[in-house]
Amino acid sequence: MGKSATPKLLPLLRSRQQGEILARLLGDPELEASVTDIAAMLGAPISSVHREIERAHAAGIVTSRKIGNVRLVRADTDSPYYAGLADVLVKAFGPPQVLAEVLENVDGIEAAYIFGSWAARWAEVGGNRPVADIDVLVLGAPDRDRLYAALSAAEERLGRPVQVAVRPADWIANGTDSFHATVVSRPLVQIDLGQG
């Protein structure tokens, strides 16, 4: 992930990468990680993560401590900006992480993706309106009650409806209907069900 233009998800920030870093740290106040670990989590260059951490530290948004040669960074929950900024950043950039957390314990899910307007903005495809909901594609045969309960928890954290479409595990490769054609022709953001 290189330097990019103002992100379509929240054009108040300098880059999507900045939003992702801050959403990851502020969205999980228990997370304390090194710059190297944060870069690995996000697939971002260490130098870019370091610059964003320095800016956030100077603004009083994150705090850090050193253990030996390792600098550990975490959200500064005592900052007057913390609660409001965490809320905004998680709603804008947090859907992949929030959905991973709520879906990882739902049995029967082979894969999951975000599609629709949120995924398009994530991929830097513009739009004329703010993102109203999050569209999720679940592949497999999940327990529907557990799935809907999990997505209800995600809706609370994300501050918007989460719409789900459940399809067979091989649907992306073998689907043939018009919904399939629409979904696979547009950006998809895979939800990492191995994280949480």
Backbone as ProteinMPNN parsed JSONL, in Angstrom:
{"seq_chain_A": "MGKSATPKLLPLLRSRQQGEILARLLGDPELEASVTDIAAMLGAPISSVHREIERAHAAGIVTSRKIGNVRLVRADTDSPYYAGLADVLVKAFGPPQVLAEVLENVDGIEAAYIFGSWAARWAEVGGNRPVADIDVLVLGAPDRDRLYAALSAAEERLGRPVQVAVRPADWIANGTDSFHATVVSRPLVQIDLGQG", "coords_chain_A": {"N_chain_A": [[0.833, -1.172, 0.0], [0.832, 2.012, -1.018], [1.462, 5.568, -0.856], [-1.519, 7.369, -1.023], [-4.32, 9.125, -2.474], [-6.667, 11.39, -0.9], [-8.84, 9.525, 1.115], [-11.786, 7.86, -0.076], [-13.628, 6.867, 1.736], [-13.56, 8.413, 4.078], [-13.072, 11.445, 3.559], [-11.738, 13.339, 5.071], [-9.342, 12.63, 6.072], [-5.804, 12.189, 5.378], [-4.987, 9.884, 4.004], [-6.054, 6.533, 3.09], [-4.538, 4.644, 4.35], [-3.666, 5.965, 6.677], [-6.133, 6.174, 7.983], [-6.7, 3.415, 8.335], [-4.613, 2.579, 10.062], [-5.047, 4.161, 12.355], [-7.698, 3.415, 12.943], [-7.332, 0.71, 13.565], [-5.727, 0.84, 15.891], [-7.183, 2.61, 17.632], [-9.619, 1.388, 17.604], [-9.329, -0.91, 19.063], [-8.685, -0.764, 22.139], [-7.194, -2.356, 23.839], [-5.155, -3.362, 22.358], [-1.729, -3.501, 21.994], [1.029, -2.901, 20.2], [3.978, -3.377, 18.188], [5.504, -1.128, 15.811], [6.346, -2.574, 13.623], [4.714, -4.864, 13.845], [2.181, -3.702, 13.489], [2.428, -2.769, 10.879], [2.66, -5.248, 9.58], [0.125, -6.364, 10.161], [-1.516, -4.758, 8.62], [-0.446, -4.884, 6.129], [1.269, -2.89, 5.255], [3.896, -0.526, 4.423], [6.651, -0.344, 6.67], [7.924, 2.11, 7.11], [5.97, 3.988, 6.399], [3.957, 3.42, 8.274], [5.364, 4.055, 10.588], [5.702, 6.86, 10.249], [2.987, 7.689, 10.401], [2.349, 6.866, 12.978], [4.079, 8.49, 14.445], [2.941, 11.02, 13.887], [0.401, 10.654, 15.052], [1.155, 10.237, 17.678], [2.321, 12.708, 18.332], [0.029, 14.22, 18.227], [-1.284, 13.35, 20.41], [-2.912, 11.128, 20.306], [-2.125, 8.495, 20.334], [-0.127, 6.472, 22.522], [3.112, 5.426, 23.668], [5.584, 2.96, 24.596], [8.819, 1.716, 25.492], [10.313, -1.447, 25.27], [13.202, -2.826, 25.751], [14.642, -2.763, 22.62], [12.311, -2.442, 21.307], [9.517, -0.604, 20.376], [6.414, -0.158, 21.683], [3.099, 0.515, 20.793], [-0.026, 2.039, 21.516], [-3.537, 2.896, 21.749], [-4.259, 6.08, 23.134], [-6.196, 6.194, 25.607], [-6.825, 8.093, 27.432], [-6.826, 10.455, 26.152], [-8.531, 13.437, 25.175], [-9.627, 13.262, 22.693], [-10.031, 10.602, 22.161], [-12.493, 8.853, 22.48], [-14.473, 9.909, 20.673], [-13.018, 10.076, 18.243], [-12.181, 7.408, 17.919], [-14.661, 6.178, 17.558], [-15.576, 7.344, 15.123], [-13.5, 6.579, 13.33], [-13.568, 3.755, 13.447], [-16.109, 3.282, 12.425], [-15.753, 4.237, 9.826], [-13.365, 2.977, 8.75], [-13.168, 0.52, 9.958], [-14.845, -1.794, 9.3], [-13.762, -4.318, 8.071], [-12.176, -5.436, 10.182], [-13.964, -5.42, 12.415], [-16.028, -7.06, 11.435], [-14.559, -9.416, 11.034], [-13.973, -10.073, 13.678], [-16.548, -10.622, 14.756], [-17.5, -12.646, 13.122], [-15.711, -14.79, 13.171], [-16.238, -16.85, 14.96], [-18.504, -18.091, 14.087], [-19.716, -21.012, 13.06], [-19.37, -22.878, 10.011], [-18.851, -21.006, 8.046], [-17.161, -20.515, 5.127], [-15.843, -18.518, 3.711], [-15.794, -14.924, 3.66], [-16.882, -11.753, 2.499], [-16.806, -8.202, 1.99], [-18.91, -6.273, 0.018], [-20.335, -4.069, -2.466], [-21.179, -0.58, -1.862], [-19.485, 0.244, 0.279], [-17.189, -1.394, -0.068], [-16.448, -0.509, -2.589], [-15.693, 2.171, -2.082], [-13.551, 1.637, -0.371], [-11.808, 0.539, -2.2], [-11.151, 2.799, -3.467], [-12.943, 3.748, -5.362], [-15.03, 6.146, -6.475], [-18.091, 7.699, -5.326], [-21.438, 9.053, -5.206], [-22.836, 9.423, -2.886], [-22.798, 9.206, 0.748], [-21.716, 6.178, 2.382], [-24.27, 4.045, 3.21], [-24.876, 1.528, 4.279], [-23.454, -1.698, 5.105], [-22.559, -4.224, 2.989], [-22.451, -7.69, 3.073], [-21.059, -10.685, 1.963], [-21.462, -14.001, 2.577], [-19.973, -17.076, 2.359], [-20.71, -20.489, 2.303], [-22.196, -22.659, 4.753], [-23.505, -21.407, 7.143], [-24.673, -21.342, 10.586], [-27.646, -19.855, 10.756], [-28.952, -18.354, 12.789], [-26.868, -17.76, 14.605], [-25.23, -16.353, 12.864], [-26.806, -14.069, 12.202], [-27.045, -12.944, 14.745], [-24.377, -12.324, 15.265], [-23.898, -10.433, 13.236], [-25.642, -8.464, 14.017], [-24.382, -7.505, 16.301], [-22.172, -6.396, 15.052], [-23.405, -4.351, 13.604], [-24.08, -2.573, 15.652], [-21.558, -1.642, 16.511], [-20.608, -0.535, 14.138], [-22.428, 1.371, 13.456], [-24.354, 1.348, 11.457], [-26.611, -0.351, 9.194], [-26.013, -3.839, 8.521], [-26.06, -5.738, 5.785], [-26.673, -9.02, 4.7], [-25.748, -11.584, 2.422], [-26.08, -14.927, 1.831], [-24.397, -17.563, 0.363], [-23.563, -20.634, -1.434], [-20.396, -22.326, -0.79], [-18.815, -22.44, -3.118], [-19.698, -20.409, -4.728], [-18.61, -17.945, -5.763], [-16.829, -18.81, -7.73], [-18.524, -20.395, -9.309], [-21.076, -19.287, -9.614], [-24.01, -18.116, -11.402], [-26.072, -16.311, -11.754], [-27.669, -13.011, -12.101], [-27.114, -11.441, -9.854], [-24.703, -12.554, -9.002], [-23.072, -11.846, -11.206], [-23.047, -9.067, -10.884], [-21.875, -8.75, -8.306], [-19.278, -9.959, -8.558], [-18.139, -8.355, -10.458], [-17.445, -6.043, -9.309], [-15.607, -4.251, -6.692], [-14.356, -6.387, -4.101], [-13.859, -6.995, -0.69], [-12.005, -9.036, 1.178], [-12.811, -10.687, 4.19], [-10.855, -11.416, 6.855], [-11.048, -14.271, 8.398], [-9.427, -15.511, 10.157], [-8.381, -13.755, 11.942], [-8.789, -11.6, 14.782]], "CA_chain_A": [[0.0, 0.0, 0.0], [1.637, 3.216, -1.108], [0.786, 6.825, -0.564], [-2.676, 7.5, -1.893], [-5.082, 10.366, -2.367], [-7.643, 11.448, 0.175], [-9.679, 8.332, 0.996], [-13.2, 8.057, -0.389], [-14.452, 6.501, 2.892], [-13.61, 9.545, 4.997], [-12.15, 12.349, 2.882], [-11.113, 14.282, 5.983], [-7.999, 12.151, 6.357], [-4.811, 12.319, 4.319], [-4.915, 8.663, 3.211], [-6.731, 5.362, 3.634], [-3.584, 4.004, 5.246], [-3.753, 6.681, 7.94], [-7.389, 5.739, 8.603], [-6.577, 2.019, 8.754], [-3.73, 2.499, 11.228], [-5.732, 4.741, 13.516], [-8.867, 2.581, 13.276], [-6.855, -0.512, 14.211], [-5.278, 1.143, 17.251], [-8.23, 3.187, 18.461], [-10.742, 0.458, 17.644], [-9.044, -1.97, 20.029], [-7.851, -0.099, 23.144], [-6.329, -3.333, 24.496], [-4.067, -3.699, 21.454], [-0.446, -2.83, 22.118], [1.814, -3.585, 19.172], [5.114, -2.648, 17.635], [5.292, -0.558, 14.487], [6.523, -3.698, 12.691], [3.505, -5.692, 13.911], [1.077, -2.949, 12.88], [2.673, -2.814, 9.439], [2.325, -6.598, 9.118], [-1.332, -6.524, 10.242], [-2.175, -3.987, 7.572], [0.244, -5.034, 4.848], [1.735, -1.545, 4.912], [5.335, -0.322, 4.639], [7.01, 0.059, 8.035], [8.242, 3.547, 7.14], [4.701, 4.733, 6.378], [3.311, 3.225, 9.579], [6.146, 4.833, 11.549], [5.336, 8.282, 10.095], [1.626, 7.914, 10.916], [2.416, 6.716, 14.442], [4.705, 9.715, 14.953], [1.934, 12.092, 13.827], [-0.634, 10.362, 16.046], [1.765, 10.434, 18.999], [2.448, 14.154, 18.521], [-1.328, 14.754, 18.424], [-1.832, 12.828, 21.658], [-3.928, 10.107, 20.005], [-1.554, 7.217, 20.772], [0.967, 6.522, 23.475], [4.034, 4.328, 23.408], [6.608, 2.656, 25.593], [9.87, 0.867, 24.93], [10.806, -2.618, 25.975], [14.429, -3.089, 25.011], [14.689, -1.986, 21.38], [10.989, -2.483, 20.682], [8.57, 0.443, 20.776], [5.035, -0.638, 21.645], [2.162, 1.626, 20.602], [-1.429, 1.743, 21.792], [-4.416, 4.073, 21.806], [-4.234, 6.848, 24.378], [-7.603, 6.271, 26.01], [-7.009, 9.287, 28.269], [-6.886, 11.619, 25.278], [-9.892, 13.955, 25.014], [-10.089, 12.911, 21.352], [-10.109, 9.156, 21.987], [-13.811, 8.229, 22.28], [-15.099, 10.38, 19.434], [-12.207, 9.707, 17.093], [-12.269, 5.949, 17.772], [-15.984, 5.884, 17.02], [-15.597, 7.744, 13.707], [-12.56, 5.775, 12.548], [-14.06, 2.377, 13.356], [-17.245, 3.287, 11.495], [-15.287, 4.465, 8.459], [-12.319, 2.068, 8.281], [-13.136, -0.702, 10.756], [-15.656, -2.963, 8.963], [-13.103, -5.626, 7.942], [-11.767, -5.936, 11.499], [-15.155, -5.685, 13.235], [-16.7, -8.248, 10.891], [-13.707, -10.574, 11.34], [-14.15, -10.404, 15.097], [-17.869, -11.198, 15.05], [-17.782, -13.829, 12.291], [-14.746, -15.879, 13.292], [-16.766, -17.943, 15.783], [-19.727, -18.628, 13.499], [-19.37, -22.228, 12.32], [-19.941, -23.096, 8.689], [-18.465, -19.969, 7.086], [-15.942, -20.854, 4.382], [-15.207, -17.244, 3.375], [-16.714, -13.793, 3.754], [-16.413, -10.565, 1.783], [-17.618, -6.99, 1.939], [-19.099, -5.827, -1.361], [-21.214, -2.902, -2.527], [-20.635, 0.779, -1.834], [-18.339, 0.362, 1.187], [-16.038, -2.012, -0.738], [-16.045, 0.364, -3.689], [-14.951, 3.294, -1.509], [-12.297, 1.063, 0.12], [-10.969, 0.375, -3.392], [-10.974, 4.154, -4.007], [-13.898, 4.015, -6.433], [-15.882, 7.208, -5.955], [-19.537, 7.579, -5.296], [-22.098, 10.338, -5.015], [-23.474, 9.512, -1.572], [-22.097, 8.496, 1.817], [-22.05, 4.757, 2.505], [-25.389, 3.914, 4.154], [-24.868, 0.226, 4.926], [-22.34, -2.582, 4.766], [-23.035, -5.449, 2.347], [-21.543, -8.796, 3.363], [-21.292, -11.953, 1.284], [-20.972, -15.127, 3.369], [-19.954, -18.312, 1.585], [-20.718, -21.677, 3.149], [-23.486, -23.04, 5.329], [-23.442, -21.008, 8.552], [-25.856, -21.346, 11.441], [-28.229, -18.526, 10.462], [-29.221, -17.607, 14.026], [-25.59, -17.23, 15.099], [-24.773, -15.372, 11.891], [-27.563, -12.821, 12.361], [-26.679, -12.364, 16.046], [-23.044, -11.742, 15.1], [-23.993, -9.233, 12.414], [-26.324, -7.457, 14.832], [-23.331, -6.907, 17.131], [-21.373, -5.556, 14.161], [-24.193, -3.145, 13.3], [-23.963, -1.643, 16.77], [-20.233, -1.02, 16.485], [-20.372, 0.195, 12.893], [-23.386, 2.465, 13.365], [-25.142, 1.284, 10.227], [-27.078, -1.723, 8.926], [-25.176, -4.804, 7.808], [-26.911, -6.6, 4.958], [-25.921, -10.23, 4.387], [-26.184, -12.539, 1.398], [-25.416, -16.212, 2.08], [-24.336, -18.373, -0.845], [-22.722, -21.83, -1.275], [-18.956, -22.076, -0.705], [-18.205, -22.296, -4.447], [-20.519, -19.465, -5.483], [-17.833, -16.963, -6.523], [-16.28, -19.482, -8.919], [-19.517, -21.106, -10.12], [-22.387, -18.644, -9.691], [-24.407, -17.766, -12.776], [-27.204, -15.379, -11.82], [-27.31, -11.601, -12.3], [-26.504, -10.957, -8.613], [-23.313, -13.002, -9.085], [-22.382, -11.006, -12.186], [-22.87, -7.748, -10.285], [-20.939, -8.815, -7.185], [-17.903, -10.262, -8.961], [-17.616, -7.321, -11.356], [-17.13, -4.866, -8.494], [-14.628, -4.56, -5.65], [-14.636, -7.259, -2.965], [-12.859, -6.918, 0.367], [-12.103, -10.282, 1.934], [-12.78, -10.598, 5.645], [-9.904, -12.412, 7.338], [-11.693, -14.978, 9.503], [-8.408, -16.032, 11.058], [-7.951, -12.708, 12.86], [-9.812, -11.224, 15.742]], "C_chain_A": [[0.881, 1.239, 0.0], [0.842, 4.437, -0.699], [-0.372, 6.987, -1.54], [-3.361, 8.835, -1.643], [-6.006, 10.305, -1.158], [-8.615, 10.286, 0.032], [-11.151, 8.658, 0.757], [-14.099, 7.747, 0.815], [-14.614, 7.649, 3.875], [-12.625, 10.583, 4.473], [-11.546, 13.432, 3.768], [-9.673, 13.904, 6.281], [-7.105, 12.275, 5.138], [-4.783, 11.087, 3.422], [-5.717, 7.548, 3.875], [-5.819, 4.675, 4.64], [-3.61, 4.653, 6.632], [-5.016, 6.245, 8.686], [-7.316, 4.318, 9.121], [-5.734, 1.877, 10.021], [-4.448, 3.004, 12.467], [-6.959, 3.926, 13.922], [-8.434, 1.311, 13.996], [-6.466, -0.24, 15.657], [-6.41, 1.656, 18.14], [-9.431, 2.263, 18.587], [-10.553, -0.677, 18.62], [-8.123, -1.394, 21.095], [-6.945, -1.055, 23.918], [-5.109, -3.678, 23.647], [-2.853, -2.836, 21.746], [0.496, -3.592, 21.191], [2.977, -2.714, 18.731], [4.727, -2.08, 16.273], [5.396, -1.664, 13.432], [5.278, -4.579, 12.666], [2.317, -4.996, 13.258], [1.216, -2.967, 11.362], [2.3, -4.18, 8.871], [0.822, -6.83, 9.126], [-2.03, -5.898, 9.047], [-1.545, -4.164, 6.194], [0.773, -3.711, 4.339], [3.241, -1.437, 5.129], [5.611, 0.191, 6.058], [7.261, 1.559, 8.107], [6.968, 4.392, 7.158], [3.979, 4.63, 7.717], [4.037, 4.058, 10.627], [5.786, 6.315, 11.473], [3.957, 8.573, 10.683], [1.585, 7.795, 12.441], [3.031, 7.963, 15.064], [3.71, 10.872, 14.965], [0.871, 11.894, 14.908], [-0.103, 10.574, 17.457], [1.879, 11.921, 19.311], [1.091, 14.807, 18.783], [-1.968, 14.248, 19.72], [-2.899, 11.766, 21.458], [-3.451, 8.72, 20.412], [-0.457, 7.49, 21.782], [1.89, 5.349, 23.174], [4.965, 4.136, 24.592], [7.62, 1.734, 24.934], [10.156, -0.287, 25.879], [12.029, -3.064, 25.19], [14.485, -2.178, 23.804], [13.337, -1.878, 20.694], [10.103, -1.381, 21.262], [7.161, -0.117, 20.595], [4.09, 0.555, 21.662], [0.763, 1.149, 20.938], [-2.233, 3.039, 21.796], [-4.236, 4.772, 23.146], [-5.675, 7.095, 24.793], [-7.878, 7.447, 26.947], [-7.094, 10.558, 27.434], [-8.331, 12.119, 25.181], [-10.483, 13.63, 23.64], [-10.48, 11.436, 21.22], [-11.506, 8.64, 21.63], [-14.443, 8.633, 20.95], [-14.335, 9.954, 18.195], [-12.248, 8.201, 16.85], [-13.59, 5.57, 17.126], [-16.04, 6.185, 15.513], [-14.705, 6.838, 12.863], [-13.006, 4.327, 12.399], [-15.229, 2.308, 12.376], [-16.786, 3.445, 10.048], [-14.358, 3.366, 7.957], [-12.326, 0.7, 8.966], [-13.961, -1.891, 10.314], [-14.906, -4.273, 8.76], [-12.719, -6.239, 9.292], [-12.977, -6.293, 12.361], [-15.866, -6.942, 12.743], [-15.875, -9.512, 11.123], [-13.924, -11.021, 12.778], [-15.478, -11.1, 15.359], [-18.142, -12.482, 14.278], [-16.863, -15.018, 12.557], [-15.262, -17.057, 14.114], [-18.092, -18.492, 15.277], [-19.329, -19.821, 12.633], [-20.039, -22.249, 10.953], [-19.609, -22.038, 7.66], [-17.148, -20.377, 6.444], [-15.152, -19.595, 4.033], [-16.262, -16.15, 3.508], [-16.059, -12.571, 3.114], [-17.358, -9.396, 2.036], [-17.705, -6.61, 0.462], [-19.964, -4.584, -1.332], [-20.471, -1.591, -2.345], [-19.448, 0.931, -0.885], [-17.085, -0.213, 0.527], [-15.539, -1.145, -1.886], [-15.242, 1.553, -3.165], [-13.588, 2.821, -0.995], [-11.297, 0.93, -1.03], [-10.745, 1.703, -4.115], [-11.8, 4.419, -5.253], [-14.906, 5.008, -5.857], [-17.354, 6.87, -5.981], [-20.135, 8.931, -4.997], [-22.72, 10.525, -3.645], [-22.607, 8.834, -0.519], [-22.565, 7.038, 1.863], [-23.115, 4.599, 3.589], [-25.383, 2.594, 4.907], [-23.636, -0.548, 4.497], [-22.948, -3.857, 4.204], [-21.998, -6.543, 2.55], [-22.009, -10.034, 2.611], [-20.652, -13.039, 2.137], [-21.086, -16.378, 2.516], [-19.866, -19.499, 2.542], [-22.125, -21.988, 3.619], [-23.479, -22.705, 6.816], [-24.761, -21.245, 9.279], [-26.456, -19.945, 11.33], [-28.495, -17.711, 11.727], [-27.941, -16.98, 14.573], [-25.047, -16.152, 14.158], [-25.487, -14.037, 12.098], [-27.266, -12.151, 13.702], [-25.314, -11.675, 15.946], [-23.122, -10.435, 14.309], [-24.731, -8.113, 13.133], [-25.315, -6.744, 15.742], [-22.448, -5.983, 16.289], [-22.105, -4.257, 13.835], [-24.066, -2.114, 14.411], [-22.635, -0.908, 16.742], [-20.027, -0.138, 15.262], [-21.371, 1.324, 12.657], [-24.198, 2.496, 12.09], [-25.575, -0.157, 10.001], [-26.024, -2.553, 8.204], [-26.123, -5.762, 7.1], [-26.094, -7.823, 4.554], [-26.581, -11.023, 3.269], [-25.389, -13.809, 1.654], [-25.52, -17.044, 0.81], [-23.464, -19.598, -0.578], [-21.228, -21.478, -1.355], [-18.313, -21.821, -2.063], [-18.892, -21.234, -5.316], [-19.707, -18.468, -6.305], [-17.305, -17.589, -7.817], [-17.364, -19.997, -9.852], [-20.887, -20.452, -10.227], [-22.711, -18.194, -11.103], [-25.505, -16.718, -12.856], [-26.727, -13.927, -11.949], [-26.689, -10.99, -11.034], [-25.016, -11.334, -8.605], [-22.518, -12.104, -10.035], [-22.096, -9.623, -11.617], [-21.794, -7.781, -9.21], [-19.507, -9.02, -7.662], [-17.312, -9.223, -9.913], [-17.197, -6.062, -10.604], [-16.147, -5.24, -7.393], [-15.191, -5.462, -4.547], [-13.509, -7.098, -1.96], [-13.015, -8.164, 1.215], [-11.988, -10.005, 3.419], [-11.905, -11.746, 6.129], [-10.489, -13.098, 8.575], [-10.706, -15.612, 10.451], [-7.904, -14.996, 12.038], [-9.048, -12.423, 13.856], [-9.313, -10.347, 16.812]], "O_chain_A": [[1.612, 1.468, 0.963], [-0.302, 4.341, -0.254], [-0.218, 6.767, -2.741], [-3.016, 9.569, -0.717], [-6.101, 9.278, -0.485], [-9.163, 10.072, -1.05], [-11.688, 9.612, 1.319], [-15.199, 8.289, 0.919], [-15.691, 7.835, 4.442], [-11.468, 10.604, 4.892], [-10.905, 14.353, 3.262], [-8.873, 14.746, 6.691], [-7.579, 12.443, 4.015], [-4.579, 11.21, 2.214], [-6.02, 7.61, 5.067], [-6.282, 4.18, 5.667], [-3.578, 3.955, 7.645], [-4.968, 5.977, 9.887], [-7.806, 4.027, 10.213], [-6.099, 1.144, 10.939], [-4.452, 2.343, 13.505], [-7.231, 3.764, 15.112], [-9.098, 0.878, 14.938], [-6.831, -1.002, 16.552], [-6.577, 1.191, 19.267], [-10.178, 2.342, 19.562], [-11.522, -1.348, 18.977], [-6.903, -1.515, 20.981], [-6.016, -0.606, 24.588], [-4.134, -4.228, 24.16], [-2.929, -1.608, 21.747], [0.731, -4.786, 21.378], [2.962, -1.492, 18.88], [3.745, -2.506, 15.664], [4.629, -1.686, 12.469], [4.832, -4.996, 11.598], [1.533, -5.632, 12.553], [0.233, -3.159, 10.646], [1.694, -4.265, 7.802], [0.29, -7.433, 8.194], [-3.009, -6.437, 8.529], [-2.061, -3.646, 5.204], [0.735, -3.437, 3.139], [3.803, -2.179, 5.935], [4.892, 1.049, 6.571], [6.85, 2.209, 9.068], [6.903, 5.401, 7.86], [3.456, 5.619, 8.231], [3.399, 4.697, 11.463], [5.588, 6.96, 12.503], [3.77, 9.573, 11.376], [0.867, 8.54, 13.108], [2.559, 8.44, 16.096], [3.64, 11.622, 15.939], [0.487, 12.842, 15.594], [-0.831, 11.041, 18.333], [1.572, 12.35, 20.423], [1.008, 15.823, 19.474], [-3.067, 14.67, 20.08], [-3.709, 11.529, 22.355], [-4.255, 7.867, 20.788], [0.067, 8.6, 21.875], [1.495, 4.394, 22.505], [5.114, 5.002, 25.454], [7.319, 1.059, 23.949], [10.23, -0.128, 27.098], [11.908, -3.614, 24.096], [14.387, -0.958, 23.937], [13.229, -1.289, 19.618], [9.965, -1.249, 22.478], [6.769, -0.5, 19.492], [4.262, 1.488, 22.447], [0.407, -0.001, 20.679], [-1.673, 4.134, 21.841], [-4.078, 4.116, 24.177], [-6.295, 8.077, 24.383], [-9.035, 7.762, 27.225], [-7.402, 11.626, 27.963], [-9.258, 11.312, 25.112], [-11.696, 13.713, 23.446], [-11.179, 11.061, 20.278], [-11.679, 8.041, 20.568], [-14.897, 7.777, 20.191], [-14.931, 9.521, 17.209], [-12.34, 7.762, 15.703], [-13.624, 4.722, 16.235], [-16.506, 5.357, 14.73], [-15.115, 6.383, 11.795], [-12.837, 3.735, 11.333], [-15.319, 1.371, 11.583], [-17.371, 2.849, 9.143], [-14.543, 2.869, 6.846], [-11.559, -0.183, 8.582], [-13.802, -2.958, 10.907], [-15.384, -5.296, 9.249], [-12.919, -7.434, 9.511], [-13.005, -7.361, 12.972], [-16.259, -7.79, 13.543], [-16.441, -10.574, 11.383], [-14.043, -12.214, 13.054], [-15.525, -12.073, 16.112], [-18.927, -13.319, 14.724], [-17.205, -16.146, 12.201], [-14.754, -18.168, 13.965], [-18.737, -19.28, 15.969], [-18.683, -19.657, 11.598], [-21.129, -21.708, 10.767], [-20.036, -22.146, 6.51], [-16.143, -20.561, 7.13], [-13.921, -19.611, 4.057], [-17.463, -16.417, 3.471], [-14.843, -12.389, 3.182], [-18.553, -9.582, 2.265], [-16.703, -6.622, -0.253], [-20.293, -4.094, -0.251], [-19.279, -1.498, -2.636], [-18.504, 1.659, -1.192], [-16.029, 0.418, 0.56], [-14.334, -1.06, -2.124], [-14.216, 1.906, -3.746], [-12.586, 3.516, -1.161], [-10.102, 1.174, -0.863], [-10.218, 1.735, -5.227], [-11.411, 5.219, -6.104], [-15.559, 4.72, -4.854], [-17.786, 5.886, -6.582], [-19.432, 9.853, -4.584], [-23.092, 11.637, -3.272], [-21.777, 7.987, -0.846], [-23.672, 6.716, 1.433], [-22.897, 4.97, 4.742], [-25.833, 2.535, 6.052], [-22.874, -0.107, 3.637], [-23.762, -4.502, 4.866], [-20.819, -6.362, 2.244], [-23.189, -10.384, 2.622], [-19.448, -13.007, 2.393], [-22.16, -16.702, 2.011], [-19.054, -19.51, 3.467], [-23.111, -21.63, 2.974], [-23.452, -23.603, 7.657], [-25.822, -21.336, 8.661], [-25.844, -18.967, 11.758], [-28.284, -16.499, 11.733], [-27.931, -15.811, 14.959], [-24.474, -15.159, 14.607], [-24.841, -12.991, 12.162], [-27.24, -10.923, 13.787], [-25.122, -10.581, 16.476], [-22.485, -9.446, 14.673], [-24.47, -6.937, 12.881], [-25.389, -5.529, 15.928], [-22.028, -4.922, 16.752], [-21.495, -3.188, 13.795], [-23.957, -0.918, 14.143], [-22.588, 0.308, 16.927], [-19.352, 0.888, 15.338], [-21.18, 2.143, 11.759], [-24.679, 3.553, 11.682], [-24.977, -1.082, 10.551], [-25.252, -2.043, 7.393], [-26.883, -6.495, 7.732], [-24.953, -7.688, 4.113], [-27.805, -11.118, 3.187], [-24.159, -13.776, 1.69], [-26.605, -17.207, 0.251], [-22.705, -19.614, 0.392], [-20.856, -20.45, -1.921], [-17.353, -21.055, -2.149], [-18.668, -21.188, -6.525], [-20.079, -18.17, -7.441], [-17.335, -16.958, -8.874], [-17.158, -20.037, -11.065], [-21.779, -21.006, -10.868], [-21.815, -17.923, -11.904], [-25.835, -16.275, -13.956], [-25.527, -13.654, -11.91], [-25.83, -10.114, -11.133], [-24.17, -10.517, -8.239], [-21.421, -11.657, -9.702], [-21.021, -9.068, -11.844], [-20.899, -6.936, -9.2], [-18.605, -8.315, -7.207], [-16.103, -9.219, -10.145], [-16.659, -5.128, -11.197], [-15.88, -6.422, -7.18], [-16.338, -5.316, -4.123], [-12.337, -7.068, -2.335], [-14.027, -8.34, 1.893], [-11.171, -9.192, 3.853], [-12.184, -12.911, 5.844], [-10.424, -12.552, 9.676], [-11.108, -16.197, 11.457], [-7.076, -15.315, 12.892], [-10.14, -12.981, 13.751], [-10.076, -9.953, 17.694]]}, "name": "protein", "num_of_chains": 1, "seq": "MGKSATPKLLPLLRSRQQGEILARLLGDPELEASVTDIAAMLGAPISSVHREIERAHAAGIVTSRKIGNVRLVRADTDSPYYAGLADVLVKAFGPPQVLAEVLENVDGIEAAYIFGSWAARWAEVGGNRPVADIDVLVLGAPDRDRLYAALSAAEERLGRPVQVAVRPADWIANGTDSFHATVVSRPLVQIDLGQG"}
